[in-house]
Amino acid sequence: MDEVSLVIDLLDNQWSTSATTLVSAGTINVSHSGKPNLIDVRSIEKNKGVRYDLSSKDVIIVFEDSNTIDYPTVFYDVRNETYSFTLHIRTVQDERAGTDADFGKDRLRALYLITRHAIESKRRGYESSDNSCFNQLFLGARSESNDRAKRLFGYKLNLEAKRFAQTVP
Amino acid sequence: MSFRKATEVFTDFLEREKQRNIQMLEVSRLLRVDLTFTNEELIKNAEEAYIQYMEKLIVEQAEAVING
């Protein structure tokens, strides 16, 4: 599994657990705990729209920004890999809001908190079903990305993931 | 880094953001919600990426100087 898919796999698998934990703790409202569309834009093809839950107007889109590799030993026989990602969380204040003027704001907060919880719960490593893994995951800077004209609320998050001591064949 | 090189690097980041916005447009069509970035957001995202790049470059160059 490639790295962007691995980040999406992590969020997909951890979402329910993290959402339940935060709802139980009273941190977020249960109405905001639904899973958004987790999207790897590279895999978008025509006629694949059915893959997405069109009733959910929330998305988390993952982009890979960079990858660096170090060979820290004298014989260069292992490598450490560092990946940098940008996660765009975006949600719309639409008919779901009803009379709740703060729906979009609260929904965005919940999406962020669940995402953060999911990533932090796997900060010391995540392994997918096909044995792809990261050894460390750290959430970085967050910046707001709102668009009043479109009634769109968003956060842009930086995520850094590392793999250590990968054997060089 | 020369001004010309710095401009080229920023232009590359801006181009990357434009490409991402095209992909966001595709997602928007599928979801029937406009999730695309505004021009201001595009520039802001490119600026943030550029700042991160420059910070990393400065640290690397400073370490190279310190370590001789």
gemmi code that builds the backbone of each chain (N, CA, C; Angstrom):
import gemmi

chains = {
    "A": [
        ("MET", (0.844, -1.182, 0.000), (0.000, 0.000, 0.000), (0.891, 1.248, 0.000)),
        ("ASP", (0.571, 2.192, -0.856), (1.404, 3.400, -0.888), (1.068, 4.306, 0.304)),
        ("GLU", (1.840, 5.357, 0.458), (1.788, 6.123, 1.703), (0.485, 6.914, 1.878)),
        ("VAL", (-0.002, 7.517, 0.797), (-1.268, 8.262, 0.917), (-2.404, 7.293, 1.267)),
        ("SER", (-2.401, 6.154, 0.608), (-3.423, 5.138, 0.897), (-3.329, 4.666, 2.341)),
        ("LEU", (-2.098, 4.611, 2.848), (-1.890, 4.165, 4.232), (-2.475, 5.173, 5.233)),
        ("VAL", (-2.298, 6.460, 4.951), (-2.882, 7.493, 5.819), (-4.415, 7.393, 5.783)),
        ("ILE", (-4.957, 7.200, 4.586), (-6.413, 7.071, 4.453), (-6.905, 5.809, 5.165)),
        ("ASP", (-6.141, 4.726, 5.027), (-6.491, 3.463, 5.690), (-6.526, 3.650, 7.211)),
        ("LEU", (-5.537, 4.384, 7.716), (-5.488, 4.656, 9.169), (-6.745, 5.395, 9.615)),
        ("LEU", (-7.067, 6.488, 8.909), (-8.245, 7.285, 9.291), (-9.527, 6.460, 9.158)),
        ("ASP", (-9.596, 5.677, 8.097), (-10.781, 4.858, 7.850), (-10.989, 3.845, 8.980)),
        ("ASN", (-9.898, 3.185, 9.370), (-10.007, 2.135, 10.400), (-10.173, 2.691, 11.813)),
        ("GLN", (-9.591, 3.854, 12.058), (-9.603, 4.406, 13.414), (-10.787, 5.330, 13.684)),
        ("TRP", (-11.479, 5.729, 12.618), (-12.485, 6.779, 12.762), (-13.538, 6.452, 13.824)),
        ("SER", (-14.123, 5.263, 13.702), (-15.225, 4.903, 14.610), (-14.763, 4.875, 16.062)),
        ("THR", (-13.591, 4.272, 16.294), (-13.051, 4.180, 17.654), (-12.819, 5.565, 18.239)),
        ("SER", (-12.171, 6.424, 17.440), (-11.860, 7.773, 17.931), (-13.131, 8.581, 18.150)),
        ("ALA", (-14.080, 8.456, 17.221), (-15.338, 9.203, 17.354), (-16.087, 8.758, 18.611)),
        ("THR", (-16.144, 7.443, 18.837), (-16.837, 6.923, 20.025), (-16.173, 7.418, 21.306)),
        ("THR", (-14.847, 7.400, 21.314), (-14.108, 7.863, 22.492), (-14.429, 9.323, 22.806)),
        ("LEU", (-14.414, 10.151, 21.765), (-14.646, 11.587, 21.971), (-16.106, 11.887, 22.320)),
        ("VAL", (-17.021, 11.110, 21.754), (-18.436, 11.283, 22.102), (-18.656, 10.877, 23.556)),
        ("SER", (-18.053, 9.748, 23.944), (-18.185, 9.260, 25.332), (-17.624, 10.264, 26.334)),
        ("ALA", (-16.550, 10.919, 25.935), (-15.924, 11.899, 26.833), (-16.688, 13.223, 26.848)),
        ("GLY", (-17.670, 13.335, 25.969), (-18.444, 14.578, 25.908), (-17.740, 15.691, 25.164)),
        ("THR", (-16.665, 15.340, 24.456), (-15.894, 16.359, 23.736), (-16.613, 16.826, 22.476)),
        ("ILE", (-17.263, 15.877, 21.804), (-18.017, 16.241, 20.600), (-19.428, 15.675, 20.692)),
        ("ASN", (-20.302, 16.247, 19.876), (-21.690, 15.779, 19.835), (-21.790, 14.565, 18.915)),
        ("VAL", (-22.632, 13.626, 19.289), (-22.762, 12.399, 18.484), (-23.217, 12.700, 17.053)),
        ("SER", (-23.945, 13.789, 16.865), (-24.423, 14.133, 15.526), (-23.277, 14.534, 14.591)),
        ("HIS", (-22.122, 14.809, 15.172), (-20.968, 15.211, 14.349), (-19.931, 14.103, 14.232)),
        ("SER", (-20.303, 12.879, 14.616), (-19.288, 11.831, 14.662), (-19.214, 11.000, 13.385)),
        ("GLY", (-20.033, 11.299, 12.401), (-20.050, 10.513, 11.164), (-18.753, 10.603, 10.389)),
        ("LYS", (-18.474, 9.529, 9.682), (-17.222, 9.489, 8.917), (-17.362, 10.306, 7.636)),
        ("PRO", (-16.390, 11.163, 7.351), (-16.443, 11.942, 6.107), (-15.955, 11.091, 4.932)),
        ("ASN", (-16.021, 11.644, 3.751), (-15.399, 10.995, 2.601), (-13.892, 11.172, 2.713)),
        ("LEU", (-13.183, 10.060, 2.745), (-11.721, 10.098, 2.816), (-11.198, 9.869, 1.410)),
        ("ILE", (-10.552, 10.877, 0.879), (-10.292, 10.855, -0.566), (-8.813, 10.955, -0.915)),
        ("ASP", (-8.411, 10.021, -1.753), (-7.105, 10.092, -2.401), (-7.389, 10.555, -3.823)),
        ("VAL", (-7.095, 11.787, -4.115), (-7.521, 12.351, -5.395), (-6.911, 11.641, -6.591)),
        ("ARG", (-5.793, 10.962, -6.376), (-5.142, 10.286, -7.506), (-5.982, 9.138, -8.042)),
        ("SER", (-6.851, 8.598, -7.184), (-7.602, 7.415, -7.601), (-8.956, 7.766, -8.221)),
        ("ILE", (-9.212, 9.052, -8.366), (-10.502, 9.450, -8.923), (-10.547, 9.162, -10.419)),
        ("GLU", (-11.529, 8.405, -10.792), (-11.727, 8.106, -12.199), (-13.195, 8.327, -12.516)),
        ("LYS", (-13.462, 8.471, -13.779), (-14.861, 8.642, -14.175), (-15.662, 7.401, -13.764)),
        ("ASN", (-16.916, 7.648, -13.421), (-17.834, 6.582, -13.014), (-17.487, 5.964, -11.666)),
        ("LYS", (-16.581, 6.598, -10.928), (-16.282, 6.088, -9.601), (-17.002, 6.897, -8.529)),
        ("GLY", (-17.888, 7.788, -8.975), (-18.595, 8.651, -8.032), (-19.406, 7.866, -7.021)),
        ("VAL", (-19.828, 6.668, -7.423), (-20.648, 5.854, -6.527), (-19.883, 5.435, -5.278)),
        ("ARG", (-18.566, 5.552, -5.341), (-17.768, 5.181, -4.169), (-18.008, 6.144, -3.010)),
        ("TYR", (-18.451, 7.322, -3.342), (-18.570, 8.340, -2.302), (-19.986, 8.451, -1.775)),
        ("ASP", (-20.068, 8.705, -0.501), (-21.363, 8.893, 0.141), (-21.805, 10.323, -0.123)),
        ("LEU", (-22.695, 10.487, -1.081), (-23.060, 11.843, -1.492), (-23.881, 12.581, -0.447)),
        ("SER", (-24.390, 11.835, 0.544), (-25.136, 12.526, 1.594), (-24.175, 13.196, 2.588)),
        ("SER", (-22.923, 12.744, 2.561), (-21.941, 13.344, 3.458), (-21.207, 14.456, 2.730)),
        ("LYS", (-21.415, 15.667, 3.168), (-20.781, 16.798, 2.500), (-19.498, 17.190, 3.220)),
        ("ASP", (-18.852, 16.210, 3.806), (-17.588, 16.462, 4.485), (-16.513, 15.634, 3.795)),
        ("VAL", (-15.363, 16.228, 3.629), (-14.280, 15.467, 3.008), (-12.980, 15.688, 3.754)),
        ("ILE", (-12.149, 14.669, 3.720), (-10.753, 14.822, 4.106), (-9.943, 14.343, 2.916)),
        ("ILE", (-9.183, 15.252, 2.371), (-8.402, 14.939, 1.180), (-6.929, 14.937, 1.559)),
        ("VAL", (-6.254, 13.881, 1.164), (-4.853, 13.714, 1.556), (-3.946, 13.905, 0.348)),
        ("PHE", (-2.986, 14.807, 0.492), (-1.972, 15.020, -0.535), (-0.598, 14.727, 0.059)),
        ("GLU", (0.260, 14.099, -0.716), (1.647, 13.952, -0.263), (2.441, 15.165, -0.722)),
        ("ASP", (3.180, 15.772, 0.215), (3.978, 16.949, -0.128), (5.405, 16.588, -0.482)),
        ("SER", (6.000, 15.752, 0.363), (7.416, 15.442, 0.125), (7.816, 14.148, 0.806)),
        ("ASN", (8.928, 13.634, 0.371), (9.509, 12.443, 0.977), (11.017, 12.635, 1.001)),
        ("THR", (11.623, 12.439, 2.154), (13.079, 12.493, 2.227), (13.598, 11.176, 2.780)),
        ("ILE", (14.793, 10.816, 2.347), (15.400, 9.559, 2.783), (16.797, 9.842, 3.306)),
        ("ASP", (17.111, 9.263, 4.453), (18.467, 9.349, 5.018), (19.057, 7.951, 5.099)),
        ("TYR", (20.368, 7.878, 4.910), (21.078, 6.614, 5.116), (22.034, 6.833, 6.282)),
        ("PRO", (21.588, 6.530, 7.498), (22.332, 6.984, 8.675), (23.535, 6.141, 9.084)),
        ("THR", (23.773, 5.023, 8.430), (24.869, 4.158, 8.878), (26.097, 4.298, 7.983)),
        ("VAL", (27.203, 3.794, 8.472), (28.475, 3.896, 7.741), (28.392, 3.186, 6.391)),
        ("PHE", (27.714, 2.061, 6.391), (27.643, 1.275, 5.147), (26.379, 1.557, 4.322)),
        ("TYR", (25.593, 2.530, 4.753), (24.385, 2.935, 4.015), (23.440, 1.756, 3.763)),
        ("ASP", (23.400, 0.828, 4.686), (22.612, -0.377, 4.448), (21.204, -0.322, 5.063)),
        ("VAL", (20.870, 0.757, 5.719), (19.480, 0.968, 6.139), (19.088, 2.402, 5.785)),
        ("ARG", (17.824, 2.599, 5.630), (17.379, 3.960, 5.332), (16.222, 4.336, 6.257)),
        ("ASN", (16.148, 5.622, 6.567), (15.022, 6.192, 7.296), (14.227, 7.049, 6.313)),
        ("GLU", (12.933, 6.878, 6.330), (12.085, 7.608, 5.384), (11.173, 8.577, 6.146)),
        ("THR", (11.084, 9.783, 5.656), (10.180, 10.775, 6.243), (9.219, 11.271, 5.168)),
        ("TYR", (7.950, 11.181, 5.469), (6.917, 11.623, 4.524), (6.171, 12.807, 5.116)),
        ("SER", (5.874, 13.758, 4.269), (5.110, 14.921, 4.698), (3.814, 14.987, 3.885)),
        ("PHE", (2.702, 15.138, 4.592), (1.392, 15.173, 3.929), (0.641, 16.450, 4.301)),
        ("THR", (-0.272, 16.825, 3.434), (-1.242, 17.873, 3.770), (-2.628, 17.241, 3.763)),
        ("LEU", (-3.355, 17.463, 4.851), (-4.745, 16.985, 4.931), (-5.663, 18.199, 4.880)),
        ("HIS", (-6.570, 18.205, 3.930), (-7.562, 19.273, 3.860), (-8.887, 18.731, 4.377)),
        ("ILE", (-9.336, 19.276, 5.497), (-10.661, 18.916, 6.019), (-11.614, 20.013, 5.576)),
        ("ARG", (-12.684, 19.636, 4.893), (-13.642, 20.652, 4.423), (-15.070, 20.176, 4.655)),
        ("THR", (-15.879, 21.069, 5.153), (-17.282, 20.751, 5.391), (-18.150, 21.941, 5.000)),
        ("VAL", (-19.396, 21.649, 4.688), (-20.300, 22.682, 4.172), (-21.437, 22.914, 5.151)),
        ("GLN", (-21.751, 24.168, 5.347), (-22.951, 24.527, 6.123), (-24.121, 24.446, 5.156)),
        ("ASP", (-24.856, 23.344, 5.194), (-25.937, 23.164, 4.229), (-27.250, 22.841, 4.938)),
        ("GLU", (-28.141, 22.119, 4.247), (-29.469, 21.837, 4.814), (-29.396, 20.997, 6.085)),
        ("ARG", (-28.269, 20.324, 6.316), (-28.127, 19.533, 7.539), (-28.190, 20.419, 8.782)),
        ("ALA", (-27.838, 21.681, 8.600), (-27.729, 22.584, 9.747), (-29.085, 22.908, 10.369)),
        ("GLY", (-30.139, 22.920, 9.539), (-31.449, 23.322, 10.055), (-31.371, 24.753, 10.557)),
        ("THR", (-31.710, 24.927, 11.836), (-31.654, 26.279, 12.401), (-30.359, 26.528, 13.169)),
        ("ASP", (-29.461, 25.536, 13.145), (-28.209, 25.645, 13.890), (-27.203, 26.492, 13.102)),
        ("ALA", (-27.023, 27.707, 13.529), (-26.129, 28.625, 12.819), (-24.670, 28.212, 12.957)),
        ("ASP", (-24.377, 27.405, 13.972), (-22.987, 26.998, 14.222), (-22.680, 25.594, 13.714)),
        ("PHE", (-23.570, 25.036, 12.904), (-23.394, 23.654, 12.469), (-22.028, 23.421, 11.820)),
        ("GLY", (-21.718, 24.239, 10.819), (-20.471, 24.053, 10.076), (-19.250, 24.154, 10.974)),
        ("LYS", (-19.293, 25.138, 11.863), (-18.170, 25.369, 12.776), (-17.985, 24.169, 13.708)),
        ("ASP", (-19.104, 23.686, 14.271), (-19.036, 22.551, 15.195), (-18.637, 21.267, 14.473)),
        ("ARG", (-19.148, 21.120, 13.265), (-18.827, 19.928, 12.475), (-17.329, 19.898, 12.158)),
        ("LEU", (-16.802, 21.052, 11.772), (-15.375, 21.139, 11.452), (-14.529, 20.806, 12.677)),
        ("ARG", (-14.935, 21.340, 13.825), (-14.203, 21.070, 15.065), (-14.201, 19.569, 15.362)),
        ("ALA", (-15.361, 18.939, 15.183), (-15.451, 17.496, 15.456), (-14.575, 16.706, 14.493)),
        ("LEU", (-14.615, 17.090, 13.221), (-13.800, 16.386, 12.227), (-12.317, 16.502, 12.575)),
        ("TYR", (-11.921, 17.691, 13.008), (-10.519, 17.897, 13.372), (-10.150, 17.054, 14.594)),
        ("LEU", (-11.000, 17.104, 15.620), (-10.678, 16.389, 16.861), (-10.609, 14.872, 16.636)),
        ("ILE", (-11.521, 14.355, 15.825), (-11.500, 12.911, 15.553), (-10.241, 12.555, 14.755)),
        ("THR", (-9.924, 13.380, 13.761), (-8.710, 13.137, 12.960), (-7.476, 13.155, 13.859)),
        ("ARG", (-7.407, 14.156, 14.725), (-6.250, 14.275, 15.621), (-6.162, 13.071, 16.547)),
        ("HIS", (-7.311, 12.676, 17.086), (-7.320, 11.532, 18.001), (-6.870, 10.262, 17.273)),
        ("ALA", (-7.375, 10.077, 16.062), (-7.022, 8.869, 15.294), (-5.523, 8.820, 15.035)),
        ("ILE", (-4.965, 9.953, 14.657), (-3.528, 9.978, 14.338), (-2.690, 9.851, 15.613)),
        ("GLU", (-3.106, 10.564, 16.656), (-2.333, 10.487, 17.903), (-2.396, 9.093, 18.521)),
        ("SER", (-3.522, 8.409, 18.327), (-3.612, 7.061, 18.890), (-2.651, 6.103, 18.186)),
        ("LYS", (-2.206, 6.468, 17.003), (-1.249, 5.641, 16.261), (0.092, 6.353, 16.097)),
        ("ARG", (0.384, 7.267, 17.020), (1.616, 8.055, 16.891), (2.874, 7.197, 16.965)),
        ("ARG", (2.759, 6.040, 17.650), (3.927, 5.160, 17.756), (3.904, 4.045, 16.727)),
        ("GLY", (3.123, 4.242, 15.709), (3.150, 3.298, 14.596), (1.788, 2.793, 14.201)),
        ("TYR", (1.654, 2.558, 12.901), (0.414, 1.996, 12.368), (0.773, 0.986, 11.293)),
        ("GLU", (0.112, -0.164, 11.364), (0.345, -1.191, 10.355), (-0.990, -1.568, 9.722)),
        ("SER", (-1.014, -1.583, 8.413), (-2.267, -1.915, 7.712), (-2.383, -3.425, 7.530)),
        ("SER", (-3.495, -3.831, 6.946), (-3.744, -5.270, 6.776), (-2.736, -5.914, 5.826)),
        ("ASP", (-2.124, -5.119, 4.938), (-1.137, -5.712, 4.022), (0.303, -5.505, 4.519)),
        ("ASN", (0.426, -5.190, 5.815), (1.721, -5.028, 6.493), (2.496, -3.769, 6.087)),
        ("SER", (1.865, -2.860, 5.370), (2.504, -1.558, 5.163), (2.449, -0.831, 6.494)),
        ("CYS", (3.476, -0.062, 6.786), (3.452, 0.581, 8.102), (4.199, 1.910, 8.140)),
        ("PHE", (3.842, 2.702, 9.140), (4.630, 3.852, 9.557), (5.080, 3.572, 10.983)),
        ("ASN", (6.284, 4.022, 11.347), (6.762, 3.827, 12.714), (6.423, 5.000, 13.624)),
        ("GLN", (6.224, 6.164, 13.033), (5.864, 7.352, 13.826), (4.937, 8.229, 13.001)),
        ("LEU", (3.995, 8.859, 13.689), (3.090, 9.799, 13.022), (2.929, 11.022, 13.909)),
        ("PHE", (3.164, 12.177, 13.342), (3.010, 13.407, 14.102), (2.172, 14.417, 13.324)),
        ("LEU", (1.172, 14.931, 14.003), (0.360, 15.983, 13.401), (1.080, 17.311, 13.624)),
        ("GLY", (1.098, 18.142, 12.600), (1.818, 19.413, 12.725), (0.883, 20.603, 12.738)),
        ("ALA", (1.269, 21.609, 11.991), (0.537, 22.879, 12.015), (-0.872, 22.746, 11.444)),
        ("ARG", (-1.748, 23.585, 11.962), (-3.111, 23.655, 11.445), (-3.398, 25.091, 11.035)),
        ("SER", (-4.002, 25.262, 9.863), (-4.409, 26.617, 9.504), (-5.853, 26.593, 8.996)),
        ("GLU", (-6.539, 27.689, 9.240), (-7.943, 27.778, 8.829), (-8.051, 28.040, 7.346)),
        ("SER", (-9.115, 27.538, 6.775), (-9.310, 27.710, 5.344), (-10.812, 27.806, 5.077)),
        ("ASN", (-11.383, 28.936, 5.434), (-12.828, 29.112, 5.305), (-13.182, 29.915, 4.058)),
        ("ASP", (-14.349, 29.669, 3.535), (-14.832, 30.423, 2.385), (-16.284, 30.796, 2.651)),
        ("ARG", (-16.499, 32.012, 3.055), (-17.850, 32.439, 3.456), (-18.817, 32.397, 2.279)),
        ("ALA", (-18.314, 32.744, 1.103), (-19.196, 32.790, -0.067), (-19.798, 31.417, -0.364)),
        ("LYS", (-19.002, 30.373, -0.162), (-19.474, 29.005, -0.432), (-20.020, 28.339, 0.822)),
        ("ARG", (-20.025, 29.043, 1.939), (-20.448, 28.488, 3.236), (-19.625, 27.244, 3.563)),
        ("LEU", (-18.343, 27.384, 3.313), (-17.419, 26.267, 3.453), (-16.483, 26.513, 4.633)),
        ("PHE", (-16.326, 25.492, 5.468), (-15.386, 25.583, 6.581), (-14.280, 24.569, 6.357)),
        ("GLY", (-13.065, 24.960, 6.675), (-11.976, 24.023, 6.429), (-10.766, 24.244, 7.301)),
        ("TYR", (-10.029, 23.167, 7.469), (-8.722, 23.214, 8.114), (-7.725, 22.561, 7.193)),
        ("LYS", (-6.536, 23.093, 7.225), (-5.436, 22.477, 6.491), (-4.444, 21.990, 7.541)),
        ("LEU", (-4.137, 20.708, 7.519), (-3.262, 20.115, 8.529), (-2.006, 19.561, 7.888)),
        ("ASN", (-0.911, 19.662, 8.614), (0.314, 19.009, 8.176), (0.511, 17.733, 8.981)),
        ("LEU", (0.927, 16.711, 8.306), (1.168, 15.422, 8.951), (2.533, 14.911, 8.518)),
        ("GLU", (3.309, 14.460, 9.498), (4.615, 13.882, 9.185), (4.629, 12.434, 9.633)),
        ("ALA", (5.072, 11.569, 8.760), (5.132, 10.140, 9.082), (6.533, 9.627, 8.797)),
        ("LYS", (6.990, 8.705, 9.653), (8.358, 8.207, 9.502), (8.413, 6.692, 9.502)),
        ("ARG", (9.362, 6.209, 8.756), (9.723, 4.782, 8.816), (11.204, 4.711, 9.126)),
        ("PHE", (11.544, 3.835, 10.043), (12.946, 3.732, 10.437), (13.548, 2.397, 10.021)),
        ("ALA", (14.827, 2.445, 9.793), (15.641, 1.239, 9.589), (15.051, 0.279, 8.557)),
        ("GLN", (14.718, 0.843, 7.422), (14.276, -0.010, 6.321), (15.520, -0.610, 5.664)),
        ("THR", (15.531, -1.908, 5.527), (16.721, -2.568, 4.986), (16.888, -2.253, 3.507)),
        ("VAL", (18.098, -1.852, 3.152), (18.402, -1.612, 1.743), (18.862, -2.941, 1.143)),
        ("PRO", (18.214, -3.419, 0.128), (18.577, -4.745, -0.409), (19.958, -4.735, -1.083)),
    ],
    "B": [
        ("MET", (20.515, 31.942, -2.300), (19.623, 31.687, -3.438), (19.322, 33.002, -4.149)),
        ("SER", (19.432, 32.967, -5.465), (19.164, 34.182, -6.232), (17.663, 34.466, -6.264)),
        ("PHE", (17.328, 35.721, -6.590), (15.920, 36.100, -6.661), (15.209, 35.279, -7.735)),
        ("ARG", (15.922, 35.041, -8.830), (15.323, 34.285, -9.932), (15.001, 32.852, -9.481)),
        ("LYS", (15.946, 32.236, -8.777), (15.733, 30.869, -8.309), (14.569, 30.827, -7.305)),
        ("ALA", (14.554, 31.824, -6.406), (13.484, 31.888, -5.401), (12.114, 32.011, -6.069)),
        ("THR", (12.064, 32.821, -7.129), (10.806, 32.990, -7.866), (10.385, 31.679, -8.526)),
        ("GLU", (11.375, 30.978, -9.072), (11.080, 29.692, -9.724), (10.515, 28.687, -8.725)),
        ("VAL", (11.121, 28.668, -7.532), (10.657, 27.728, -6.501), (9.218, 28.060, -6.110)),
        ("PHE", (8.945, 29.344, -5.908), (7.583, 29.736, -5.536), (6.593, 29.391, -6.657)),
        ("THR", (7.008, 29.639, -7.896), (6.132, 29.325, -9.038), (5.821, 27.834, -9.078)),
        ("ASP", (6.809, 27.011, -8.734), (6.587, 25.553, -8.699), (5.534, 25.189, -7.650)),
        ("PHE", (5.650, 25.798, -6.478), (4.669, 25.518, -5.417), (3.273, 25.994, -5.832)),
        ("LEU", (3.230, 27.143, -6.486), (1.935, 27.671, -6.929), (1.318, 26.748, -7.983)),
        ("GLU", (2.163, 26.237, -8.861), (1.686, 25.317, -9.897), (1.141, 24.036, -9.251)),
        ("ARG", (1.835, 23.574, -8.216), (1.374, 22.374, -7.511), (-0.012, 22.608, -6.908)),
        ("GLU", (-0.190, 23.789, -6.319), (-1.490, 24.110, -5.727), (-2.584, 24.215, -6.797)),
        ("LYS", (-2.212, 24.736, -7.957), (-3.191, 24.813, -9.051), (-3.620, 23.413, -9.486)),
        ("GLN", (-2.647, 22.517, -9.567), (-2.969, 21.129, -9.944), (-3.879, 20.489, -8.903)),
        ("ARG", (-3.582, 20.772, -7.640), (-4.425, 20.227, -6.572), (-5.838, 20.773, -6.674)),
        ("ASN", (-5.935, 22.019, -7.068), (-7.267, 22.618, -7.174), (-8.060, 21.987, -8.313)),
        ("ILE", (-7.358, 21.594, -9.367), (-8.035, 20.890, -10.465), (-8.585, 19.559, -9.945)),
        ("GLN", (-7.801, 18.905, -9.085), (-8.262, 17.645, -8.496), (-9.435, 17.888, -7.539)),
        ("MET", (-9.375, 19.010, -6.836), (-10.490, 19.366, -5.940), (-11.765, 19.624, -6.750)),
        ("LEU", (-11.581, 20.187, -7.930), (-12.735, 20.434, -8.803), (-13.390, 19.113, -9.196)),
        ("GLU", (-12.541, 18.128, -9.471), (-13.049, 16.792, -9.821), (-13.848, 16.200, -8.659)),
        ("VAL", (-13.294, 16.342, -7.451), (-13.993, 15.855, -6.249), (-15.312, 16.608, -6.075)),
        ("SER", (-15.271, 17.907, -6.317), (-16.472, 18.736, -6.163), (-17.580, 18.281, -7.090)),
        ("ARG", (-17.187, 17.910, -8.313), (-18.184, 17.440, -9.281), (-18.827, 16.142, -8.803)),
        ("LEU", (-17.996, 15.260, -8.239), (-18.516, 13.976, -7.758), (-19.457, 14.162, -6.574)),
        ("LEU", (-19.068, 15.056, -5.673), (-19.855, 15.245, -4.451), (-20.954, 16.291, -4.620)),
        ("ARG", (-20.900, 17.001, -5.734), (-21.876, 18.071, -6.016), (-21.843, 19.163, -4.957)),
        ("VAL", (-20.668, 19.414, -4.476), (-20.437, 20.516, -3.534), (-19.149, 21.201, -3.974)),
        ("ASP", (-19.155, 22.510, -4.020), (-17.963, 23.218, -4.460), (-16.928, 23.278, -3.334)),
        ("LEU", (-15.908, 22.444, -3.449), (-14.869, 22.386, -2.408), (-13.567, 23.026, -2.881)),
        ("THR", (-13.604, 23.647, -4.031), (-12.361, 24.189, -4.599), (-11.823, 25.358, -3.766)),
        ("PHE", (-10.542, 25.596, -3.934), (-9.894, 26.689, -3.212), (-10.088, 28.003, -3.963)),
        ("THR", (-10.175, 29.080, -3.202), (-10.198, 30.395, -3.839), (-8.777, 30.750, -4.261)),
        ("ASN", (-8.649, 31.776, -5.080), (-7.309, 32.207, -5.498), (-6.466, 32.612, -4.297)),
        ("GLU", (-7.120, 33.251, -3.313), (-6.393, 33.663, -2.109), (-5.848, 32.449, -1.366)),
        ("GLU", (-6.696, 31.391, -1.284), (-6.250, 30.168, -0.605), (-5.100, 29.503, -1.356)),
        ("LEU", (-5.208, 29.508, -2.683), (-4.145, 28.917, -3.501), (-2.811, 29.581, -3.197)),
        ("ILE", (-2.833, 30.916, -3.194), (-1.600, 31.674, -2.965), (-1.100, 31.449, -1.532)),
        ("LYS", (-2.045, 31.444, -0.586), (-1.672, 31.230, 0.815), (-1.035, 29.849, 1.011)),
        ("ASN", (-1.635, 28.829, 0.395), (-1.085, 27.478, 0.505), (0.312, 27.396, -0.105)),
        ("ALA", (0.469, 28.056, -1.255), (1.783, 28.061, -1.909), (2.796, 28.804, -1.046)),
        ("GLU", (2.366, 29.906, -0.434), (3.264, 30.679, 0.439), (3.714, 29.847, 1.637)),
        ("GLU", (2.753, 29.116, 2.238), (3.097, 28.297, 3.406), (4.095, 27.200, 3.032)),
        ("ALA", (3.859, 26.589, 1.879), (4.784, 25.544, 1.416), (6.159, 26.148, 1.137)),
        ("TYR", (6.162, 27.348, 0.577), (7.422, 28.025, 0.264), (8.190, 28.376, 1.545)),
        ("ILE", (7.456, 28.857, 2.537), (8.093, 29.207, 3.819), (8.721, 27.966, 4.453)),
        ("GLN", (7.970, 26.850, 4.441), (8.512, 25.598, 5.003), (9.790, 25.182, 4.272)),
        ("TYR", (9.744, 25.312, 2.949), (10.909, 24.939, 2.134), (12.111, 25.810, 2.486)),
        ("MET", (11.867, 27.120, 2.602), (12.967, 28.042, 2.886), (13.533, 27.821, 4.284)),
        ("GLU", (12.640, 27.560, 5.243), (13.112, 27.313, 6.610), (14.035, 26.097, 6.644)),
        ("LYS", (13.611, 25.057, 5.940), (14.411, 23.836, 5.899), (15.759, 24.103, 5.224)),
        ("LEU", (15.715, 24.865, 4.149), (16.934, 25.183, 3.401), (17.908, 25.982, 4.267)),
        ("ILE", (17.377, 26.962, 5.004), (18.222, 27.808, 5.855), (18.863, 26.960, 6.962)),
        ("VAL", (18.080, 26.075, 7.560), (18.626, 25.208, 8.618), (19.739, 24.327, 8.057)),
        ("GLU", (19.489, 23.749, 6.893), (20.496, 22.875, 6.283), (21.787, 23.650, 5.980)),
        ("GLN", (21.637, 24.864, 5.455), (22.810, 25.651, 5.098), (23.555, 26.132, 6.351)),
        ("ALA", (22.777, 26.474, 7.380), (23.404, 26.910, 8.639), (24.174, 25.754, 9.266)),
        ("GLU", (23.588, 24.561, 9.242), (24.275, 23.386, 9.813), (25.545, 23.072, 9.031)),
        ("ALA", (25.474, 23.246, 7.703), (26.648, 22.991, 6.880), (27.773, 23.973, 7.240)),
        ("VAL", (27.408, 25.222, 7.480), (28.409, 26.242, 7.854), (29.010, 25.933, 9.213)),
        ("ILE", (28.118, 25.600, 10.185), (28.572, 25.311, 11.548), (29.477, 24.079, 11.592)),
        ("ASN", (29.088, 23.068, 10.835), (29.869, 21.830, 10.830), (31.103, 21.913, 9.930)),
        ("GLY", (31.254, 23.033, 9.269), (32.416, 23.226, 8.422), (32.304, 22.421, 7.130)),
    ],
}
model = gemmi.Model(1)
for chain_id, residues in chains.items():
    chain = gemmi.Chain(chain_id)
    for i, (resn, *xyz) in enumerate(residues, 1):
        res = gemmi.Residue()
        res.name, res.seqid = resn, gemmi.SeqId(i, " ")
        for name, pos in zip(("N", "CA", "C"), xyz):
            atom = gemmi.Atom()
            atom.name, atom.element = name, gemmi.Element(name[0])
            atom.pos, atom.b_iso = gemmi.Position(*pos), 0.0
            res.add_atom(atom)
        chain.add_residue(res)
    model.add_chain(chain)
structure = gemmi.Structure()
structure.add_model(model)
structure.setup_entities()
